[in-house]
Amino acid sequence: MKILLSNDDGVISQGIQIMSRILADKGWLSAVVAPDRERSGMGHAITVDRPVRVRPLDPGMFSPGVSAYSCDGTPTDCVTIGLSQLCPSSDFVVSGINQGPNMGDDVTYSGTVCAAMEGAIMGRPSVAVSLCSMSNDSFRHNMTAALSATAVLEHVERNPLPPDVLLNVNVPNELIKKIKGFKLTKRGKRRYLDKIICLKDPHGVDSYWIAGKIEDSPEDGTDVTAVRDGYVSVTPIKMDMTDYALLDEMRSRALEDLFAKSLNLA
């Protein structure tokens, strides 16, 4: 494998530093292209209102012989530019290790997951890796996440993913010896209570903090339940989000003709 490594926490994040070292030790790391600063919550955003600038990094930051770049764009920008311009020979994308979980509905917001999505869209097998740590955790077990990701990558190398599919890996924040195993999961449900907090700035003008308390639905077979129970969660995610059952039902009710008739088009 020739892996392009990216993330959304920034190129100096502890997670990407440890992930790069493990991949380099395996001889898999081709290049690193990551944001020059924190870009969490960017989703699948791309930069279209200005040029995106990329800066080569000191080779000492990562492993010898590995090209590394910081990018002032989004995680998706990093993967797009990396695969098309900087290291087109890369045949695999790894995004992470994210410092925090990316499970349930959060995958649509996650720059980590969406960087891997971009890799899948560009025809490369892709894996997103997240350590399910919290901001107040005293220690982050990034090595556990890196070793868990390596186990998944070794399998994918021998058993290629279908086109337009990525794997979303979430790892409990524990020592590797405390991990109970791996669970193949579906995406769970994650909601935020009191998501919007209204604040007053010093001039008395309303502003809004988007945050909230996490509320997970404890459904069997989901990523959130697997991680809660001490397992590494591995979830295959498809790019095609079409609801085919509903599409067939709508066609059976001749909704195309009904919509057209409402505008006198038929």
Helices and strands as residue ranges (DSSP letters): E 3-6, H 14-26, E 29-35, E 54-56, G 59-61, E 67-71, H 75-81, I 82-86, E 92-99, G 104-108, H 111-121, E 126-132, H 142-158, E 165-172, G 176-178, E 181-184, E 190-193, E 196-200, E 206-210, E 213-216, H 223-228, E 231-238, H 244-252, H 255-262
